[in-house]
Amino acid sequence: MRNGRARALAAALCLLMPAVVAAGDPVSVEAFAHRGGFSMPRLSPDGKYLAVALEQGEDHSVQIYHLDDMHHPKNLRLPFHQLPYDIEWAGPERLVVELAKFVGTLDHPERQGEIIAANADGKRILPMFIREEAQAGRGGLQYTADNGYATIASLPSKANGHFYMQTYMWNDEKNTWLYDVNADNGVRHLIGQINVGDMDFTLDPDGKVRYAQGLDLSANYVVYRMQNDRWVSLADGEHGDRFEPITFSQDKQHLYARTSVKGGPLSLVQTNADGTQSQLLAKDDFGSVGYVQWTPQNEPISASPVTGIPTSIVINGDQPLSQIYQVLLSKFPNQFVSFSSFSEDGTILIFKVSSDRDPGTYYLFDMKARTVAKLFSENASIDPDKMGSRVPMHFIASDGMPLEAILTVPHGATMNNLPMVLLPHGGPFDISDTWFFDTDAQFLASRGYLVLQINYRGSGGRGPGFVDAGYGKWGTRIQQDLIDGVKWAEAQHYGDPKRVCVFGGSFGGYSAMMTVIRAPGLFKCAIGEAGIYDLAMMYDKGDIKERTIGRSYLEQAIGKDPSELAANSPDKLADKIDVPVLLIHGEADERAPYAQAKAMRAALEAAHKPYEWLIKPNEGHGFYKEENRVDMYNHVQSFLEKNIGPGVQAN
């Protein structure tokens, strides 16, 4: 019976084919700078409503649709410069929104620590956790401001009008609390607490706290299990083994987790509820396993390595939803399908289709009616048929370490001696470049440049050992990995050695200066966006230093020895820069303060080095306003053309 239903649903999917858009004029700068569109679709438990985050320039809201009337949404407007970080339905008519703000484009949205709840009609908005007394009058009720921040931890296994909320208080870095919160009135009931700050809790389907994990004040990963009403530390193994709990099965018999052996790539495993008797579900020898697709009953049906082009590792292929997922993959070749949201009974599904060329398109699948309908695209200004292809490859670094490179090839171009731009990612730790759509890379490719991205040591996606290998090596081994990647691409005749520049944001901006310093003659120009240029300054300015865990991170990442900090700071080595430089920065940047850009400018002037300067007031860590992003991209395009010539003609 189950397989018969799966075959019927699979037959319905045969009618579903991705739309093809004819190529036309070249993509405008404005298309890449565009901010706006839909994201984060969430179905109500009964499948009647759809909540979606909507961004329109600098305005954000949650649009709430009745699935029987998709043309007249209700509007939950959010305060200026705030946006939803997470949207969850606590009940059929009540949703909960965790708020965030964008401080720039180089970081993920920064959580505000505030949570509100509203009805499906966008009314009766009540604060669940607020940080300022001035906001204590929402919904006509008075609330005392909370001296901390909160996040939505999870939801009960069956919608009951409640949600689980983790809280962290500003005056106490050594504790984390978990509450069961009534979304109708905001009343909280304490259900968990641990004497470690910034932990994430894992609950079983009965709402009992079972695990806590995260980074302690020394910035080390720790995990605890609740045993006999007390927390027991599950220390990493002596060889760097790691255990990361994810979720419990609906029957409470199994725990799903990711594990690493000797610091290697993380695998997906199934264990008993107490973490014993591990059974391997999915693994890859090079990259960690992620992109897990779950049933509404919290059963994994597919997973994929996070490196390379994601390929499905089937888990429990007899499960009907697993079969449907494989059909969906076949109907969208060269793309990736991910489940976004289910109704509680599992009969209505929203899934996302994305790729290296497409930021993402969402579809609604009604399994009872056997219909599939396109909902919206994340960025309708991007025409996937005009984007370049992203090609993950491996190469061997100068010390023998295998590394991943991702090359974005201009549409219609042959990967042969192209003008090339090295694009180091930010972070640097536990962040990685992936095969999926990358705005900066696609912009550069649309202008005819081959774009090279390297997942250097310290990057995510290959396990904790690979991340740890980058600590203390900001200006040394990490930069050598990037330089090795450029030399490899040139040796393969992908990039033209006479026309290579480097452009990066945040830590990538730091690397844009340091690679030029470490490899004189290799590059023709360097562009630093919102970069760190003076390592010692990180201990005095910027938001990282404000908390104990941030200071611990700095000590691990860059060290404290003044001579070492100076030896790895671009502003102290400006006399070694032998190419023109473009510095881009926002005056309101809190992560890489404006003082960093001024220090680099002063050093370039003192060393009589050529540079250009693009500064915007009221901009944070990466430009947020569309007009400023257009200006930035135009400056980058002009600067590259002056120094390595226009790119190849991209069809």
C-alpha positions as CSV (number, residue, x, y, z in Angstrom):
1,M,0.0,0.0,0.0
2,R,2.8,2.4,1.0
3,N,4.8,1.7,-2.2
4,G,1.6,2.0,-4.3
5,R,0.9,5.4,-3.0
6,A,4.6,6.4,-3.5
7,R,4.3,5.3,-7.2
8,A,1.2,7.3,-7.7
9,L,2.8,10.4,-6.3
10,A,5.9,9.8,-8.4
11,A,3.6,9.6,-11.4
12,A,2.1,13.0,-10.6
13,L,5.6,14.4,-10.4
14,C,6.3,13.4,-14.0
15,L,4.4,16.5,-15.0
16,L,6.8,18.7,-13.2
17,M,9.7,20.1,-15.2
18,P,11.8,23.1,-14.5
19,A,11.2,26.3,-16.5
20,V,13.7,27.3,-19.1
21,V,14.3,31.0,-19.6
22,A,15.8,32.2,-22.9
23,A,19.1,34.1,-22.6
24,G,19.0,37.7,-23.6
25,D,21.0,40.8,-22.7
26,P,23.9,40.6,-20.2
27,V,23.0,40.7,-16.6
28,S,23.0,44.2,-15.1
29,V,25.0,45.2,-12.0
30,E,21.7,46.0,-10.4
31,A,20.6,42.4,-10.6
32,F,23.5,41.3,-8.4
33,A,23.1,44.2,-6.0
34,H,19.4,43.7,-5.7
35,R,18.0,43.1,-2.2
36,G,14.6,41.7,-1.9
37,G,12.4,38.7,-2.4
38,F,10.8,35.8,-0.5
39,S,12.5,33.3,1.7
40,M,11.9,31.0,4.7
41,P,8.5,29.6,3.8
42,R,6.7,27.8,6.7
43,L,3.5,25.9,6.6
44,S,1.1,26.0,9.5
45,P,0.5,22.6,11.2
46,D,-2.8,22.1,9.5
47,G,-1.5,23.1,6.1
48,K,-3.9,26.0,5.7
49,Y,-1.5,28.9,6.0
50,L,1.9,29.8,4.6
51,A,4.2,32.3,6.3
52,V,7.0,33.8,4.2
53,A,9.7,36.3,4.9
54,L,9.6,39.2,2.5
55,E,12.4,41.7,1.9
56,Q,11.7,44.9,-0.1
57,G,14.8,47.0,-0.1
58,E,15.3,48.0,3.5
59,D,11.8,47.0,4.6
60,H,11.0,43.5,6.0
61,S,7.8,41.7,6.8
62,V,6.3,38.3,7.2
63,Q,3.6,37.6,4.6
64,I,0.9,35.2,5.7
65,Y,-1.1,33.5,2.9
66,H,-4.2,31.3,3.1
67,L,-3.4,28.5,0.7
68,D,-6.9,28.9,-0.8
69,D,-6.2,32.6,-1.5
70,M,-2.6,33.3,-2.5
71,H,-3.4,36.8,-3.8
72,H,-4.4,38.5,-0.6
73,P,-1.8,37.9,2.1
74,K,-1.9,39.3,5.6
75,N,1.1,41.5,6.5
76,L,3.1,41.3,9.7
77,R,5.3,44.3,9.5
78,L,8.6,44.4,11.4
79,P,10.4,47.3,13.0
80,F,12.7,49.2,10.6
81,H,16.0,47.4,10.0
82,Q,14.7,44.2,11.6
83,L,14.0,41.0,9.7
84,P,12.9,37.5,10.6
85,Y,15.8,35.2,11.6
86,D,13.4,32.3,12.1
87,I,9.6,31.8,11.6
88,E,7.8,28.9,13.3
89,W,4.1,28.0,13.8
90,A,3.3,27.3,17.4
91,G,-0.3,26.4,16.5
92,P,-2.7,26.4,13.5
93,E,-3.4,30.2,13.9
94,R,-0.3,31.4,15.9
95,L,3.2,31.9,14.7
96,V,6.4,32.9,16.4
97,V,9.1,35.1,14.8
98,E,12.7,35.5,16.0
99,L,14.0,38.9,15.0
100,A,17.4,39.9,13.6
101,K,19.0,42.8,11.9
102,F,21.4,43.1,9.0
103,V,24.6,44.8,9.8
104,G,26.0,44.2,6.4
105,T,26.2,41.6,3.7
106,L,29.3,39.7,4.8
107,D,27.7,38.3,7.9
108,H,24.6,36.3,8.5
109,P,21.8,38.4,9.9
110,E,22.6,39.2,13.5
111,R,20.1,37.9,16.0
112,Q,18.4,40.7,18.0
113,G,17.7,38.3,20.9
114,E,14.0,39.2,20.6
115,I,11.0,37.0,19.8
116,I,7.4,38.0,19.0
117,A,4.3,36.1,18.3
118,A,1.3,37.0,16.1
119,N,-1.9,35.5,14.8
120,A,-2.3,34.3,11.2
121,D,-4.1,37.6,10.3
122,G,-0.9,39.5,11.3
123,K,-2.6,40.9,14.4
124,R,-2.3,40.5,18.2
125,I,1.4,40.9,18.2
126,L,2.9,40.1,21.6
127,P,6.5,40.1,22.7
128,M,7.8,36.7,24.0
129,F,11.3,38.1,24.9
130,I,12.2,41.8,24.6
131,R,15.4,43.7,25.4
132,E,14.2,47.3,25.8
133,E,11.5,48.8,28.0
134,A,10.5,51.1,25.2
135,Q,9.1,48.1,23.4
136,A,7.2,46.8,26.4
137,G,3.8,48.1,25.2
138,R,3.3,45.9,22.1
139,G,-0.1,44.3,21.9
140,G,-1.4,46.6,24.7
141,L,0.3,44.6,27.5
142,Q,3.2,45.7,29.6
143,Y,6.3,43.5,29.9
144,T,9.5,43.9,31.8
145,A,12.5,44.1,29.4
146,D,14.8,41.1,29.5
147,N,18.5,41.7,30.1
148,G,19.8,39.2,27.6
149,Y,18.8,37.5,24.4
150,A,16.7,34.5,23.3
151,T,16.4,32.1,20.4
152,I,13.8,29.7,19.2
153,A,15.2,26.3,20.3
154,S,12.6,24.0,18.8
155,L,8.9,23.1,18.7
156,P,6.9,20.4,20.4
157,S,6.5,17.2,18.3
158,K,2.8,18.0,18.0
159,A,1.7,21.7,17.8
160,N,0.1,22.8,21.1
161,G,0.4,26.5,21.0
162,H,3.8,26.5,22.7
163,F,7.5,26.7,21.6
164,Y,10.8,26.1,23.3
165,M,13.1,29.1,23.9
166,Q,16.7,29.3,24.9
167,T,17.9,32.4,26.8
168,Y,21.2,33.9,27.6
169,M,21.6,36.8,30.0
170,W,24.1,39.6,29.6
171,N,25.2,39.6,33.2
172,D,25.8,35.9,33.2
173,E,28.0,34.2,30.6
174,K,28.1,30.9,32.5
175,N,24.5,29.7,32.2
176,T,21.9,28.9,29.5
177,W,18.2,28.5,30.3
178,L,15.5,26.7,28.3
179,Y,11.8,27.5,28.6
180,D,8.5,26.1,27.4
181,V,6.6,29.3,26.3
182,N,2.9,29.7,25.7
183,A,2.9,31.7,22.4
184,D,-0.6,33.0,23.2
185,N,0.4,35.0,26.3
186,G,4.1,34.7,26.7
187,V,4.1,32.8,30.0
188,R,7.3,30.8,30.4
189,H,8.0,27.6,32.3
190,L,11.6,26.7,33.0
191,I,12.4,23.1,31.7
192,G,16.2,23.1,31.5
193,Q,19.3,24.9,32.6
194,I,23.0,24.2,32.4
195,N,26.0,26.0,34.0
196,V,27.6,26.7,30.6
197,G,26.9,29.7,28.4
198,D,25.7,29.7,24.8
199,M,24.6,26.1,24.7
200,D,22.1,24.6,22.3
201,F,19.6,22.0,23.7
202,T,18.3,18.8,22.2
203,L,14.9,17.7,23.4
204,D,13.1,14.4,22.9
205,P,9.6,14.2,21.5
206,D,8.2,14.4,25.1
207,G,9.9,17.8,25.6
208,K,12.5,16.5,28.0
209,V,16.0,18.0,27.7
210,R,18.5,15.3,26.8
211,Y,21.6,17.0,25.4
212,A,23.4,20.4,25.4
213,Q,26.2,21.4,23.1
214,G,28.2,24.4,21.9
215,L,31.3,26.4,22.5
216,D,32.4,27.1,26.1
217,L,34.0,30.3,27.3
218,S,37.3,29.0,26.1
219,A,35.8,28.6,22.6
220,N,36.2,24.8,22.8
221,Y,33.4,22.5,21.6
222,V,31.6,20.7,24.5
223,V,28.7,18.3,24.7
224,Y,26.7,17.1,27.7
225,R,24.0,14.4,28.2
226,M,21.3,14.6,30.9
227,Q,21.8,11.5,33.0
228,N,20.0,10.8,36.3
229,D,18.8,14.5,36.4
230,R,22.4,15.8,36.1
231,W,24.5,16.9,33.2
232,V,27.4,14.6,32.3
233,S,30.2,15.8,30.0
234,L,30.9,13.8,26.9
235,A,34.5,14.9,26.3
236,D,36.0,14.6,22.9
237,G,38.0,11.5,22.5
238,E,41.8,11.6,23.0
239,H,42.2,11.6,19.2
240,G,39.7,14.4,18.5
241,D,36.6,12.3,18.1
242,R,33.4,14.4,18.1
243,F,29.7,13.8,18.8
244,E,27.0,16.3,17.7
245,P,23.4,15.4,18.6
246,I,20.8,16.5,16.0
247,T,17.3,15.2,16.8
248,F,15.4,12.3,18.2
249,S,13.1,10.0,16.2
250,Q,9.4,10.4,16.8
251,D,9.3,7.1,18.7
252,K,12.1,8.2,21.0
253,Q,14.0,5.0,20.3
254,H,16.8,6.6,18.2
255,L,19.0,9.7,18.3
256,Y,20.5,11.1,15.1
257,A,23.8,12.7,15.3
258,R,26.9,13.7,13.4
259,T,30.2,12.2,14.5
260,S,33.9,12.7,13.6
261,V,36.7,10.2,14.1
262,K,40.1,11.7,14.8
263,G,39.0,15.1,13.6
264,G,37.9,13.8,10.2
265,P,34.8,14.6,8.2
266,L,31.5,14.4,10.1
267,S,29.3,11.4,9.3
268,L,25.6,11.0,10.0
269,V,24.8,8.2,12.5
270,Q,21.9,6.7,14.3
271,T,22.3,5.7,17.9
272,N,20.2,4.5,20.8
273,A,18.6,7.3,22.8
274,D,21.5,7.3,25.2
275,G,24.1,7.7,22.4
276,T,25.3,4.1,22.4
277,Q,25.2,1.5,19.6
278,S,26.1,3.8,16.8
279,Q,25.0,2.8,13.2
280,L,26.5,4.6,10.3
281,L,23.9,6.2,7.9
282,A,26.0,8.3,5.6
283,K,29.6,9.3,5.2
284,D,32.1,10.7,2.7
285,D,35.9,10.3,2.9
286,F,36.7,13.9,1.8
287,G,33.9,16.2,3.1
288,S,31.4,16.2,6.0
289,V,27.9,14.9,5.5
290,G,25.1,17.5,5.6
291,Y,22.1,18.7,3.7
292,V,20.0,16.0,5.4
293,Q,16.4,15.6,4.3
294,W,14.0,14.7,7.0
295,T,10.5,13.3,7.1
296,P,7.9,15.0,9.3
297,Q,8.5,12.2,11.8
298,N,12.2,13.2,12.0
299,E,13.5,10.2,10.0
300,P,16.4,11.0,7.6
301,I,15.9,9.9,4.0
302,S,18.8,11.4,2.3
303,A,22.1,13.2,3.0
304,S,24.9,14.7,0.9
305,P,28.5,15.7,1.3
306,V,28.9,19.5,1.8
307,T,31.9,19.5,-0.5
308,G,31.8,19.2,-4.3
309,I,28.6,18.9,-6.2
310,P,26.0,17.6,-3.7
311,T,25.0,14.0,-4.5
312,S,22.3,12.2,-2.7
313,I,23.2,9.4,-0.3
314,V,20.0,7.4,0.1
315,I,18.9,6.4,3.6
316,N,16.1,3.9,3.9
317,G,15.2,3.8,0.2
318,D,11.9,1.9,0.9
319,Q,10.4,4.9,2.7
320,P,7.8,6.4,0.4
321,L,9.0,9.9,0.9
322,S,12.6,8.8,0.0
323,Q,11.3,7.5,-3.3
324,I,9.5,10.8,-4.0
325,Y,12.7,12.7,-3.2
326,Q,14.7,10.7,-5.7
327,V,12.0,11.4,-8.3
328,L,12.2,15.1,-7.6
329,L,16.0,15.0,-8.0
330,S,15.5,13.3,-11.4
331,K,13.1,16.0,-12.5
332,F,15.5,18.8,-11.7
333,P,18.8,17.6,-13.2
334,N,22.0,19.5,-12.2
335,Q,20.1,21.0,-9.4
336,F,19.6,20.3,-5.7
337,V,16.2,19.7,-4.0
338,S,15.7,20.3,-0.3
339,F,12.6,20.0,1.9
340,S,11.7,23.3,3.4
341,S,8.5,22.7,5.3
342,F,5.7,20.1,5.9
343,S,2.2,20.2,7.3
344,E,2.0,18.2,10.4
345,D,0.3,15.3,8.7
346,G,3.0,15.3,6.0
347,T,0.5,15.7,3.1
348,I,1.6,19.1,2.0
349,L,5.3,19.8,1.3
350,I,7.3,22.9,0.3
351,F,10.6,22.1,-1.4
352,K,13.3,24.3,-2.7
353,V,15.3,23.8,-5.9
354,S,18.6,25.5,-6.2
355,S,22.0,25.2,-7.9
356,D,25.2,26.9,-8.7
357,R,23.3,29.2,-11.1
358,D,20.0,29.6,-9.3
359,P,19.7,31.1,-5.8
360,G,16.6,29.1,-5.2
361,T,13.0,28.5,-6.3
362,Y,10.2,27.2,-4.0
363,Y,7.4,24.8,-4.9
364,L,4.3,23.5,-3.1
365,F,3.5,19.8,-3.4
366,D,0.0,18.8,-2.4
367,M,0.3,15.0,-2.0
368,K,-3.4,14.4,-1.7
369,A,-4.3,16.4,-4.8
370,R,-1.1,15.3,-6.5
371,T,-0.4,18.8,-7.7
372,V,2.9,20.8,-7.7
373,A,2.8,24.6,-8.0
374,K,5.7,27.0,-8.2
375,L,5.5,29.6,-5.4
376,F,8.4,32.1,-5.8
377,S,12.1,32.6,-6.5
378,E,14.5,33.9,-3.9
379,N,15.9,36.4,-6.4
380,A,13.8,36.9,-9.5
381,S,16.3,39.4,-10.9
382,I,18.8,36.5,-11.6
383,D,18.4,34.6,-14.8
384,P,20.0,31.2,-14.2
385,D,20.6,30.7,-17.9
386,K,23.0,33.6,-17.9
387,M,25.1,32.5,-14.9
388,G,28.4,30.8,-15.0
389,S,28.9,27.2,-14.0
390,R,30.7,26.5,-10.7
391,V,33.2,23.6,-10.9
392,P,34.5,22.0,-7.7
393,M,37.9,20.4,-8.1
394,H,40.7,19.1,-5.9
395,F,44.4,20.0,-5.9
396,I,47.4,19.3,-3.7
397,A,48.9,22.1,-1.6
398,S,52.6,22.6,-1.4
399,D,52.9,20.6,1.8
400,G,50.9,17.7,0.4
401,M,47.4,18.5,1.8
402,P,44.5,17.9,-0.5
403,L,42.3,21.0,-0.9
404,E,39.1,21.9,-2.6
405,A,38.9,24.7,-5.2
406,I,35.7,26.0,-6.8
407,L,36.0,27.7,-10.2
408,T,33.2,29.8,-11.6
409,V,33.5,29.9,-15.3
410,P,31.9,32.7,-17.3
411,H,28.8,31.6,-19.2
412,G,29.8,30.4,-22.7
413,A,33.5,30.6,-22.0
414,T,36.2,27.9,-22.3
415,M,38.2,27.5,-19.1
416,N,41.5,28.2,-20.8
417,N,43.9,31.1,-19.8
418,L,41.1,33.3,-18.6
419,P,41.7,36.5,-16.7
420,M,41.2,35.3,-13.1
421,V,40.1,36.7,-9.7
422,L,41.0,34.9,-6.5
423,L,38.0,35.3,-4.1
424,P,38.9,34.2,-0.6
425,H,36.0,33.6,1.7
426,G,35.5,35.3,5.1
427,G,35.4,33.8,8.5
428,P,37.9,32.2,8.3
429,F,37.0,29.3,10.6
430,D,34.2,26.8,9.9
431,I,33.1,28.8,6.9
432,S,33.4,27.4,3.4
433,D,32.6,28.1,-0.2
434,T,30.2,25.6,-1.7
435,W,28.9,24.7,-5.1
436,F,25.8,26.7,-4.6
437,F,25.1,30.2,-6.0
438,D,27.6,32.8,-4.9
439,T,26.6,36.4,-5.7
440,D,30.2,37.9,-5.8
441,A,31.5,35.0,-7.9
442,Q,28.7,35.2,-10.4
443,F,29.0,38.9,-10.7
444,L,32.7,38.6,-11.5
445,A,32.0,35.7,-13.9
446,S,29.3,37.8,-15.7
447,R,32.1,40.3,-16.4
448,G,34.2,37.6,-18.0
449,Y,36.5,36.6,-15.2
450,L,37.3,33.1,-14.1
451,V,36.8,33.1,-10.3
452,L,38.9,30.9,-8.0
453,Q,37.7,30.1,-4.5
454,I,39.8,27.9,-2.1
455,N,38.6,26.1,1.0
456,Y,41.8,26.7,2.8
457,R,42.8,25.1,6.2
458,G,40.4,26.4,8.8
459,S,37.4,26.2,6.5
460,G,34.3,24.2,7.3
461,G,33.0,21.2,5.5
462,R,35.8,18.8,6.3
463,G,35.6,18.1,10.0
464,P,36.9,19.7,13.2
465,G,40.5,18.7,12.5
466,F,40.6,20.6,9.3
467,V,39.1,23.7,11.1
468,D,41.7,23.4,13.9
469,A,44.5,23.3,11.3
470,G,43.9,27.0,10.5
471,Y,44.2,28.3,14.1
472,G,47.2,30.6,14.6
473,K,47.9,30.6,10.9
474,W,46.0,33.6,9.6
475,G,48.9,35.1,7.8
476,T,51.0,32.0,7.1
477,R,49.6,28.6,6.1
478,I,46.2,29.9,5.2
479,Q,47.7,32.4,2.8
480,Q,50.0,29.8,1.4
481,D,47.0,27.6,0.6
482,L,45.5,30.4,-1.3
483,I,48.7,31.1,-3.2
484,D,49.1,27.4,-3.9
485,G,45.6,27.4,-5.4
486,V,46.5,30.3,-7.8
487,K,49.7,28.6,-8.9
488,W,47.7,25.3,-9.5
489,A,45.1,27.1,-11.6
490,E,47.8,28.7,-13.7
491,A,49.7,25.5,-14.1
492,Q,46.5,23.9,-15.4
493,H,46.1,26.8,-17.8
494,Y,42.8,27.7,-16.4
495,G,43.9,31.2,-15.4
496,D,46.2,33.6,-17.3
497,P,49.3,34.2,-15.1
498,K,49.6,37.8,-16.5
499,R,46.0,38.7,-15.5
500,V,45.3,37.7,-11.9
501,C,43.8,39.9,-9.1
502,V,42.5,39.1,-5.6
503,F,39.2,40.4,-4.1
504,G,37.9,39.4,-0.7
505,G,35.6,40.6,2.1
506,S,36.1,40.5,5.9
507,F,38.9,37.9,6.4
508,G,38.9,37.7,2.6
509,G,39.9,41.4,2.7
510,Y,42.7,40.6,5.0
511,S,43.8,37.8,2.6
512,A,43.6,40.1,-0.4
513,M,46.4,42.1,1.2
514,M,48.4,39.2,2.7
515,T,48.5,37.1,-0.4
516,V,50.0,40.0,-2.3
517,I,52.5,40.5,0.5
518,R,53.4,36.8,0.7
519,A,53.7,36.2,-3.1
520,P,55.1,39.3,-4.8
521,G,54.6,39.3,-8.5
522,L,51.8,36.8,-8.5
523,F,48.9,39.4,-8.6
524,K,48.3,42.5,-10.6
525,C,45.8,44.2,-8.1
526,A,44.1,43.6,-4.7
527,I,40.7,44.6,-3.4
528,G,39.9,44.5,0.3
529,E,36.2,44.9,1.4
530,A,35.5,45.4,5.1
531,G,38.9,43.8,5.9
532,I,41.0,43.3,9.0
533,Y,44.4,44.9,8.4
534,D,45.8,45.3,12.0
535,L,45.5,42.1,14.1
536,A,46.5,43.8,17.4
537,M,43.6,46.2,16.9
538,M,41.1,43.4,17.2
539,Y,41.8,43.3,20.9
540,D,41.0,46.9,21.3
541,K,38.2,47.7,18.7
542,G,35.3,45.8,17.3
543,D,32.6,43.5,18.7
544,I,34.5,40.3,18.9
545,K,36.4,41.4,22.0
546,E,33.3,42.3,23.9
547,R,32.6,38.8,25.3
548,T,34.8,36.3,27.1
549,I,34.3,33.7,24.3
550,G,35.3,36.3,21.7
551,R,38.5,37.1,23.5
552,S,39.3,33.4,23.8
553,Y,38.6,33.0,20.1
554,L,41.1,35.8,19.3
555,E,43.8,34.2,21.4
556,Q,43.3,30.9,19.6
557,A,42.9,32.4,16.1
558,I,45.7,35.0,16.0
559,G,47.6,34.7,19.2
560,K,48.7,37.5,21.6
561,D,52.4,37.9,20.9
562,P,52.9,41.6,19.7
563,S,55.7,40.7,17.3
564,E,53.7,37.9,15.7
565,L,50.6,40.1,15.4
566,A,52.7,42.8,13.7
567,A,54.4,40.2,11.4
568,N,51.0,39.1,10.2
569,S,49.3,42.5,9.9
570,P,49.0,44.0,6.4
571,D,49.3,47.6,7.7
572,K,52.7,46.8,9.2
573,L,53.9,45.3,5.9
574,A,52.5,47.8,3.4
575,D,55.9,48.5,1.9
576,K,55.8,44.9,0.5
577,I,52.6,45.5,-1.5
578,D,53.6,45.8,-5.1
579,V,50.2,46.2,-6.8
580,P,47.4,48.9,-6.9
581,V,44.9,48.5,-4.0
582,L,41.2,49.3,-3.7
583,L,39.8,49.6,-0.1
584,I,36.1,49.3,0.4
585,H,34.6,49.9,3.9
586,G,31.5,51.0,5.8
587,E,32.0,53.6,8.5
588,A,29.5,51.9,10.8
589,D,31.2,48.4,10.6
590,E,31.4,46.9,14.1
591,R,33.0,43.6,13.2
592,A,35.9,45.2,11.2
593,P,35.8,48.8,12.5
594,Y,36.4,51.7,10.1
595,A,39.7,52.3,12.0
596,Q,41.0,49.1,10.3
597,A,40.5,50.7,6.9
598,K,42.1,54.0,8.0
599,A,45.1,52.2,9.4
600,M,45.6,50.4,6.0
601,R,45.2,53.7,4.1
602,A,47.7,55.4,6.3
603,A,50.2,52.6,5.9
604,L,49.8,52.7,2.1
605,E,50.3,56.5,2.0
606,A,53.3,56.2,4.2
607,A,54.8,53.6,1.9
608,H,53.8,55.7,-1.2
609,K,51.7,52.9,-2.6
610,P,48.9,53.5,-5.1
611,Y,45.4,52.9,-3.7
612,E,41.7,53.8,-4.3
613,W,39.1,54.4,-1.6
614,L,35.4,53.7,-1.4
615,I,33.8,54.5,1.9
616,K,30.1,54.7,2.8
617,P,28.6,56.2,5.9
618,N,25.9,54.2,7.9
619,E,27.1,50.9,6.3
620,G,28.2,48.0,8.4
621,H,30.1,44.8,7.6
622,G,29.6,44.8,3.9
623,F,27.3,47.3,2.1
624,Y,23.6,46.7,2.6
625,K,21.8,49.4,0.6
626,E,21.3,48.6,-3.0
627,E,22.6,51.8,-4.4
628,N,25.8,51.4,-2.4
629,R,26.2,47.8,-3.6
630,V,25.7,49.0,-7.2
631,D,28.4,51.6,-6.6
632,M,30.7,49.0,-5.1
633,Y,30.3,46.6,-8.0
634,N,30.9,49.3,-10.5
635,H,34.1,50.3,-8.7
636,V,35.3,46.7,-8.6
637,Q,34.5,46.3,-12.3
638,S,36.3,49.5,-13.3
639,F,39.3,48.7,-11.0
640,L,39.7,45.2,-12.5
641,E,39.5,46.5,-16.0
642,K,42.2,49.0,-15.4
643,N,44.6,46.4,-14.0
644,I,44.0,43.1,-15.8
645,G,41.9,44.3,-18.7
646,P,38.3,43.5,-19.4
647,G,37.3,39.9,-19.0
648,V,36.5,37.6,-21.9
649,Q,33.2,38.2,-23.7
650,A,30.6,36.2,-21.7
651,N,27.8,34.9,-23.9
